[in-house]
Amino acid sequence: MYLKPVDIRWNDLDANRHLGNTAYISFMSHTRMAFFHDLGFTLEYLNSNDIGPVVFYEHVYYLNEVLPGNPVQVSLEINGLSADGMFFEFYHNMYDHKGRQVAHAQLMGGWINLTTRKLTSPTPEMNKKFNSVEKDEGFRVLTQKDTRPVRIPRKDLP
């Protein structure tokens, strides 16, 4: 499990003086990018390979409120990868300063080519590193069908 400590800043609070929902998403995104960076997939590496991560959906479950004054830790666990590495599923958990879980998130995403804006497989080096990382106990091999478990019909404005 990858863990990232995060300090709670004044602007992370909402009108109820606890951690706002957008801060949870931001902290989890920060953890993902730190995870990629620590694997060697820095912004420079991603740019030089014309590839970037994209989120399909993120479901966050709030278990307890988080108050300012103490840092939190955010975990990342790989719960699924497609055989070609194009799709990934991560679990994030957030823990308070006493180690109590305060939130859980399930995230599904993939990789896009930054020029064509189309889904793509990561580089062979990225695939190798992702496959070598410890996986969540419920790890599964993903297919494209797994990326949209619920079909949401598009409803454009008239």
N, C-alpha and C positions, 0 to 999 in steps of 0.2 A: 504494500500500500504506500502510495506517495502522499506525504503530508506537507502542507504549506502553512506556516503561521501568518496571520494577518491581523494588523492593528485596526481597531475600530476608530474611525475619524468622526469628527463632529458632523460632517456633511453626509455620513452614512446613516444618520438617524432620521426618522420620520416625525410627523406631528405628535405621535404618542411617546416620543423620546426613547424608542427602542430601534434596533436595526431595521431599516426599511427593506421592503421586498426587493427593490432594485439592487441593493447592496449585496444581498445573497447571490444574485446572478453575477454581479461584478466580481465578487470574491471567487466564485467558482471559475469564471473565465480567466481570472488572474492565475489561479492554480493550474488550469490547463496549459496556459502559455508558459508558465514556469516549468511544468512537466516536460513540454516539448523542448524548451530551451535546455533543460538538464540532460535530455537525451541527445543533444547536439543539434536540434532543429531550431536554430536561432532564426530571428527575423531575416538575417542575411542569407542563411541557408535556404529558407523557404522562398525568398525573393529570387535567389539565383536559380532555383528549380521551378520558378513560376507556378508555385502551388500554395494553397492556403486552406485552413480548416473552415468548415461551414457547419452551422448548427441547424438541424431539421426541426427538432423540438427539445424542450427542456421542461420537465415536470418537477416542481419543487414542493416538498411536503415540510411544513413548518411544525416542529414538535414542541418547542419552547421559545419564549422570547429571549432576545439577546440584548443586554443592556450595556451601555458604554462603561469603560473603566478597565476592562481586561481584554487581551487579545483572544482570538479564536484560532482554531486550526481547521483547515479544509483538506479533506482527503480526495484522492482520485484513484479509482480502481477500474481496470479494463474489464468490462463485463461481456463484450462481444467485439469481434472483428470479422469482416468478410474475408474469404480466402485470398482475394487480391488486395486486401487492405483498403479498398475504396471507402468502406463504411466502418464506423466504430460506434460502440455504445460504452459510455462511461457512467459510473456511479460516483456521486460526490456525497460525502457526509461532512457536516460541520459540527465541531465540538467546542464547548465552552472551555474556560480556563481550568476547570476541574475534570475535563475529559468526558463530560456528559454530552451525548448526541443531542443537538438542537435542531437539526434539519437534515433532510435526505433529498437528493435529486437524481433523476434518471435523465440522461442526455443521449440523444442519437444525432450523429453527424457524419460527415464525409469530407472528402478532399475535392477542391475544384482547381482547375487550371485557371490561372489568373488572367490569361489572354483570351481564351475561348469562352470562359465563364461556364464551362461544362464540368460535370463530375469526372474525376480521373483517379487512377490508382497512385499511391505515393511511390516514391523512388524505391528501388530494391533495398537500398541502405535503410530507409525508414521502415520498410516491411520487416527487415531482419531485426531491427531494434525493437519494434513493437511486439514481434513474436517472442522475443527473449525476455520481456518484462513479465513479472509475476501477474497472474490473472486472478480475478474474483472467483470464488468457489462455484458460482453459477455461470461461468463463462460459456459462451456458445458461438458457433460459427454463424455469421449473419448472411442473409441474402437480401436482395433489393426489396423483397416483399416485407422484410422486417422493418424497413425504414419508415413505412407508413402503415402502422397497425390499424389506424382508424382513418378512413378516407373522409376528408373534409371537403365538401363541394365548394368550388370557387363561386363567390357571389359578388360580381363587380357592380359598381354604381351605375345607374342608367345614364 
